[in-house]
Amino acid sequence: MEGSAAVCARIRLTCPICPSRHFPFHQSPFLVQPSRSLSLKVYPFSFLLISYCPLLSSLIHFSLNLQLVPNHFPLSPLSLLEASSPLKPSATVSESYSETIDLTDIEWDNLGFGIQPTDYMYVMKCAQGGTFSKGELKRFGNIELNPSAGILNYGQGLFEGLKAYRKQDGNILLFRPEENGLRMQIGAERMCMPSPTVEQFVEAVKDTVLANKRWVPPPGKGSLYIRPLLMGSGPVLGLAPSPEYTFLIYVSPVGNYFKEGLAPINLIVEHELHRATPGGTGGVKTIGNYAAVLKAQSEAKAKGYSDVLYLDCVHKRYLEEVSSCNIFVVKGNIISTPAIKGTILPGITRKSIIDVARSQGFQVEERFVSVDELLDADEVFCTGTAVVVSPVGSITYLGKRVSYGDGIGVVSQQLYTVLTRLQMGLTADEMNWTLELR
């Protein structure tokens, strides 16, 4: 026990997160990489001791044996922006770095939508029936879970997705983070989980972005994708809510979600497999919703399609959504989208596009939209945090392919431009949707 406590004490040392009071800028703990010797020698030994400690073995601990980030990124030109806009998160950081990670080898113009290890992740825990307390920033890396954790055995987990954009002046904009916090609360109630308050959620997002702000791409080169997770991390064998929950946020710089970029995608309508059922969890962002679409999506991509559009499971004729996007159908000046009725995720980009479209003079209808209307549409597009607005070039249904023009539709382009310019701070935010980090 004494040895275990000693090792744990060494690992859990904290320091204030604001480097301006304790470090010259070039020595900021956010600009350096974890020591390889510490990762290899101290962390595995600490796990060995913890695993034989009866008091600790019943708890779920995040692993500090983290994956090392390849040391091949030279200093970024963004360091000039960093110096003029210091980090000001409110959380504490569990360890400091001892090696600099450089960024100039990153091809900002060619970012795809994939994971890029960054500096820090945010972690906050809560017992069943309790409330979340102040979290901390840990070095990004692997986590350790009990094999009987609720998330692993019964899928008790939610996730969110939002983005941060860098403005021309170097400041950073978040887009409607309070909406994500509210949606997580609603989903947590459905999944019998405690949830951070909206205020805690927003502050955690801010802290995580500021701790990783050098990873926010330059203006117009992409965004920093933010992935909050809420999971049952405590051990449970019988089917029941987990005794402990973990709220975690990590980030990654990203470009376009679809390899086509802002170019028409090709969808196939799935009429046998279904994404969600009435009374199920299709209307909340639980992890199981996404595993259910992998079979149809994989088969579609093998045939050359970009993604799958799902129909309702009762009538098999009304549109639901794409694997990870909401769908919109344009006919004249009317834009129609499936109504939120429990089987469709209430997308925040969806909600924003509806408001933007109405402000641009379009009539927007939320209702049942049949597959026949889809095939007769003037234009079709998808919306989502990852894709923002993605024009649809063709739909294939029961072997019949319908195309929509030769390029990006006029409505898709208009709505995409209005929304992204607002998200990136290029136009005035009359909607009061953005939160600026300085």
C-alpha positions in Angstrom: 0.0 0.0 0.0 2.8 2.5 0.9 4.6 1.8 -2.3 1.4 2.2 -4.3 0.6 5.4 -2.6 4.1 6.7 -3.3 3.9 6.0 -6.9 0.4 7.4 -7.2 1.6 10.6 -5.5 4.3 11.0 -8.0 1.9 10.6 -10.9 -0.9 12.9 -9.6 1.2 16.0 -8.9 -0.6 19.0 -10.3 0.4 22.5 -11.3 -1.6 25.6 -12.2 -2.7 25.5 -15.8 -2.0 29.1 -16.6 1.6 29.0 -17.9 2.0 32.8 -18.0 2.6 33.0 -14.3 5.1 30.2 -14.1 6.6 29.6 -17.5 8.1 31.8 -20.2 5.9 31.3 -23.3 8.4 28.9 -25.1 8.4 26.7 -22.0 4.6 26.5 -21.6 3.5 23.0 -20.6 1.1 23.0 -23.5 3.9 23.1 -26.0 5.9 20.1 -25.1 5.6 16.3 -25.3 5.5 13.8 -22.5 8.9 12.3 -21.4 9.4 8.9 -23.0 11.4 7.7 -20.0 8.5 8.6 -17.6 6.0 6.9 -19.8 8.0 3.7 -20.1 9.4 3.3 -16.5 7.0 4.9 -14.1 3.6 4.4 -15.5 3.6 0.6 -16.1 5.1 0.1 -12.6 2.3 2.2 -11.1 -0.3 0.1 -12.8 1.3 -3.1 -11.4 1.0 -1.8 -7.9 -2.5 -0.4 -8.3 -3.7 -3.8 -9.7 -2.6 -5.5 -6.5 -4.1 -2.9 -4.2 -7.4 -4.2 -2.8 -8.7 -0.7 -2.1 -8.0 0.6 -5.6 -8.8 -2.5 -7.6 -12.6 -1.9 -7.4 -12.3 1.6 -8.9 -12.0 2.6 -12.5 -8.8 4.6 -13.2 -7.6 6.3 -16.3 -4.4 4.8 -17.5 -1.4 7.0 -17.5 0.5 4.7 -19.7 -0.3 6.9 -22.7 0.4 6.5 -26.3 3.4 8.5 -27.4 2.8 11.1 -30.1 5.4 10.7 -32.9 8.0 13.5 -32.5 7.9 14.8 -36.0 6.1 18.2 -35.9 8.4 21.3 -36.0 7.3 24.6 -34.5 4.1 26.1 -36.0 3.8 29.6 -37.3 0.7 29.7 -35.0 3.1 30.2 -32.2 2.9 33.9 -33.0 -0.8 33.7 -32.4 -0.2 31.8 -29.2 2.1 34.4 -27.8 -0.5 37.2 -28.4 -3.4 35.2 -27.0 -2.3 33.4 -23.8 -4.0 30.3 -22.4 -6.5 30.9 -19.7 -8.2 27.6 -18.8 -9.6 27.2 -15.3 -9.0 23.5 -14.7 -5.7 22.0 -13.4 -3.3 19.9 -15.4 -2.1 16.6 -14.0 1.4 16.6 -15.6 3.7 18.9 -17.5 5.5 18.1 -20.7 9.3 17.8 -21.1 9.7 17.6 -24.9 8.5 20.0 -27.6 6.0 18.8 -30.2 6.3 20.8 -33.4 3.5 21.4 -35.9 4.9 22.7 -39.1 4.9 19.3 -40.8 1.1 19.1 -40.6 -0.4 19.8 -44.0 -3.2 22.1 -42.9 -4.5 22.3 -46.5 -4.9 18.5 -46.7 -6.5 17.7 -43.3 -9.0 14.8 -43.5 -11.4 13.7 -40.9 -9.3 11.5 -38.7 -7.7 11.3 -35.2 -4.6 13.4 -34.6 -3.2 13.0 -31.1 -3.2 16.4 -29.4 -1.9 17.6 -26.0 -4.6 17.3 -23.4 -7.9 15.7 -22.6 -10.4 16.7 -19.9 -11.6 14.2 -17.3 -14.3 14.5 -14.7 -16.0 11.7 -12.6 -19.2 11.1 -10.7 -20.7 8.3 -8.6 -24.2 7.0 -9.4 -26.7 9.4 -7.7 -24.0 12.0 -7.2 -23.0 15.1 -9.1 -19.9 15.9 -11.2 -17.2 17.8 -9.5 -14.3 19.9 -10.9 -12.4 18.1 -13.5 -8.8 18.2 -14.7 -6.8 18.1 -17.8 -4.7 15.0 -18.4 -2.2 14.2 -21.2 -4.1 12.8 -24.2 -3.7 9.0 -24.3 -5.2 5.6 -23.5 -7.6 5.2 -20.6 -8.0 2.2 -18.3 -11.4 0.6 -17.7 -12.5 -2.3 -15.6 -13.6 -5.2 -17.9 -17.1 -5.0 -16.4 -17.5 -1.3 -16.9 -21.0 -0.4 -17.9 -19.9 1.2 -21.2 -18.2 -2.0 -22.3 -20.9 -4.5 -21.2 -24.1 -2.7 -21.7 -23.3 0.3 -23.9 -24.2 2.9 -21.3 -22.6 5.9 -23.1 -23.2 9.1 -25.0 -21.1 11.3 -27.1 -21.3 14.8 -28.6 -19.5 16.6 -31.4 -18.8 20.3 -31.9 -16.1 22.5 -33.5 -13.8 25.4 -32.7 -12.6 27.7 -35.5 -9.7 30.2 -35.5 -10.5 33.7 -36.5 -8.3 36.0 -38.6 -7.2 37.8 -35.4 -6.1 34.5 -33.8 -9.0 34.2 -31.3 -11.1 31.1 -31.3 -14.8 30.7 -31.8 -17.0 27.9 -30.4 -20.3 27.2 -32.1 -23.4 26.8 -29.8 -21.7 24.7 -27.1 -24.6 25.1 -24.7 -26.8 23.3 -27.2 -24.5 20.3 -27.0 -24.5 20.4 -23.2 -28.3 20.5 -23.2 -28.6 17.6 -25.7 -26.2 15.5 -23.5 -28.4 16.2 -20.5 -31.5 15.0 -22.4 -29.6 11.9 -23.6 -28.2 11.1 -20.2 -31.7 11.1 -18.7 -32.8 8.6 -21.3 -29.8 6.4 -20.6 -30.1 6.6 -16.8 -26.9 8.5 -16.4 -25.9 11.6 -14.4 -24.7 14.5 -16.6 -22.6 17.6 -16.2 -24.7 20.8 -16.0 -24.7 22.9 -19.2 -22.4 25.3 -17.4 -20.0 22.6 -16.5 -20.1 21.2 -20.0 -19.3 24.6 -21.6 -16.5 25.3 -19.2 -15.0 21.9 -19.8 -15.1 22.5 -23.5 -13.5 25.9 -23.2 -10.7 24.5 -20.9 -10.0 21.6 -23.4 -9.8 23.9 -26.4 -7.6 26.4 -24.7 -5.2 23.7 -23.5 -5.0 22.5 -27.1 -5.4 25.8 -28.9 -2.2 25.5 -30.9 -3.9 22.6 -32.7 -6.7 24.8 -34.0 -6.0 25.0 -37.7 -5.2 28.4 -39.3 -8.2 30.5 -40.5 -10.0 28.7 -43.4 -7.9 25.5 -43.1 -10.2 23.4 -41.1 -11.4 23.3 -37.5 -10.7 21.6 -34.1 -13.2 18.8 -33.7 -14.3 18.5 -30.0 -15.5 15.1 -28.8 -17.2 15.0 -25.4 -17.9 11.5 -24.0 -20.1 10.4 -21.1 -19.8 6.8 -20.1 -20.6 4.3 -17.4 -17.0 3.6 -16.2 -17.8 1.7 -13.0 -17.9 -2.1 -12.8 -21.3 -3.8 -13.0 -22.1 -7.4 -13.8 -25.9 -7.6 -13.7 -27.9 -5.4 -16.0 -28.1 -2.1 -14.1 -26.8 1.5 -14.2 -23.1 1.8 -13.6 -21.9 2.8 -10.1 -19.5 5.4 -11.6 -19.5 7.7 -14.6 -16.7 9.5 -16.5 -17.1 12.6 -18.5 -14.2 13.0 -21.0 -13.3 15.5 -23.8 -10.6 15.1 -26.4 -10.0 17.1 -29.6 -8.4 16.7 -33.0 -7.8 19.0 -35.9 -9.9 18.0 -38.9 -10.8 18.9 -42.5 -13.8 17.7 -44.5 -15.7 14.6 -43.3 -16.4 13.2 -46.8 -13.4 12.7 -49.0 -15.3 14.6 -51.7 -15.1 17.8 -49.6 -17.7 20.4 -50.5 -18.7 18.4 -53.5 -21.8 16.3 -54.2 -22.0 13.0 -52.4 -23.8 9.9 -53.7 -26.3 8.1 -51.3 -28.1 4.9 -51.5 -31.5 4.4 -49.7 -31.5 1.4 -47.3 -34.9 -0.3 -47.2 -34.1 -3.5 -45.2 -31.9 -2.5 -42.4 -33.0 0.3 -40.0 -31.1 2.8 -37.9 -33.8 3.3 -35.1 -37.2 2.2 -34.0 -40.1 4.1 -32.2 -39.5 4.1 -28.5 -35.8 3.3 -28.9 -32.8 5.6 -28.6 -32.6 7.0 -32.1 -33.4 10.5 -30.8 -30.4 10.7 -28.4 -26.7 10.5 -29.2 -26.0 7.2 -27.6 -23.1 5.1 -28.9 -25.3 2.2 -30.0 -27.0 4.2 -32.7 -23.8 4.3 -34.7 -22.7 0.7 -34.4 -26.1 -0.2 -35.9 -25.3 1.6 -39.2 -21.9 0.1 -39.8 -23.1 -2.9 -41.8 -25.2 -1.0 -44.3 -22.6 1.8 -44.5 -19.7 -0.6 -45.2 -21.6 -2.4 -47.9 -22.6 0.9 -49.5 -19.1 2.2 -49.5 -17.8 -1.0 -51.0 -20.2 -0.3 -53.9 -18.9 3.2 -54.4 -21.5 5.2 -52.5 -20.6 7.9 -50.0 -23.2 6.9 -47.3 -26.6 5.4 -46.6 -30.0 7.1 -46.2 -32.4 5.3 -43.9 -36.2 5.0 -44.0 -38.6 4.6 -41.2 -39.0 1.0 -40.0 -42.8 1.1 -39.9 -43.9 2.2 -43.3 -40.5 2.0 -45.0 -41.3 5.0 -47.1 -40.5 8.1 -45.0 -37.0 9.6 -44.7 -35.2 9.4 -41.4 -31.5 10.4 -41.7 -28.1 9.5 -43.1 -25.7 7.5 -40.9 -24.4 10.6 -39.1 -26.3 13.5 -40.8 -29.8 14.9 -41.1 -31.4 15.2 -44.6 -33.1 18.1 -46.3 -35.1 18.2 -49.6 -35.5 21.3 -51.7 -38.5 21.9 -54.0 -38.8 25.4 -55.3 -38.6 27.8 -52.3 -39.6 25.1 -49.9 -37.1 23.2 -47.8 -38.4 20.1 -46.1 -36.8 17.9 -43.5 -38.0 14.9 -41.4 -39.7 16.0 -38.2 -38.1 15.1 -34.9 -40.2 12.3 -33.5 -38.0 10.1 -31.4 -36.1 8.2 -34.1 -34.2 11.1 -35.5 -31.3 12.9 -33.8 -32.1 16.6 -33.2 -28.9 17.9 -34.9 -27.6 21.2 -33.8 -26.4 22.0 -37.3 -29.9 20.9 -38.5 -31.5 23.4 -36.1 -29.1 26.1 -37.2 -29.7 25.6 -40.9 -33.5 25.8 -40.4 -33.1 29.2 -38.8 -30.6 30.4 -41.4 -32.8 29.2 -44.2 -35.8 31.1 -42.8 -33.7 34.2 -42.4 -32.7 33.9 -46.1 -36.4 33.8 -47.2 -37.0 30.1 -47.6 -40.0 28.3 -46.3 -38.9 25.4 -44.1 -41.2 22.5 -43.2 -40.5 19.8 -40.5 -42.7 16.9 -41.4 -42.9 13.4 -42.8 -41.0 13.4 -46.1 -41.6 10.5 -48.4 -39.0 8.8 -50.6 -41.1 9.8 -53.6 -40.6 13.5 -52.7 -36.9 12.8 -52.4 -36.7 11.4 -55.9 -38.7 14.4 -57.3 -36.7 17.1 -55.5 -34.8 20.0 -57.1 -32.0 19.6 -54.6 -31.0 17.5 -51.6 -28.4 18.2 -48.9 -27.2 16.8 -45.5 -26.3 18.6 -42.4 -24.2 17.7 -39.4 -21.4 18.9 -37.1 -18.8 17.1 -39.1 -20.1 17.8 -42.6 -21.7 21.2 -41.9 -23.7 21.2 -45.2 -23.0 18.5 -47.7 -24.8 18.6 -51.1 -26.2 15.3 -52.5 -25.3 14.6 -56.1 -27.4 11.4 -56.5 -29.8 9.1 -54.8 -30.1 5.4 -55.6 -33.3 3.7 -54.5 -34.3 0.1 -55.4 -31.8 0.2 -58.3 -33.0 3.5 -59.7 -30.5 6.4 -59.7 -31.7 10.0 -59.6 -29.1 12.9 -60.1 -29.5 16.5 -58.9 -27.6 18.7 -61.4 -23.9 18.7 -62.2 -22.4 20.3 -59.2 -23.2 22.0 -55.8 -26.8 23.1 -55.7 -27.5 26.8 -55.3 -29.4 26.4 -52.0 -26.7 24.1 -50.5 -24.0 26.6 -51.5 -25.9 29.6 -50.1 -26.7 28.0 -46.8 -23.2 26.5 -46.4 -21.6 29.9 -47.1 -23.9 31.8 -44.6 -23.4 29.3 -41.8 -19.6 28.7 -42.2 -18.9 32.5 -42.4 -20.7 32.9 -39.2 -18.9 30.0 -37.5 -15.5 31.4 -38.6 -16.3 34.9 -37.5 -16.3 36.4 -41.0 -19.7 37.9 -40.6 -21.5 39.5 -37.6 -23.2 37.0 -35.3 -26.7 38.3 -35.2 -27.9 35.0 -34.0 -25.7 35.1 -30.8 -24.5 31.5 -31.6 -20.8 31.8 -31.1 -18.6 32.0 -28.0 -15.3 33.7 -28.5 -12.2 32.5 -26.6 -9.4 35.1 -26.3 
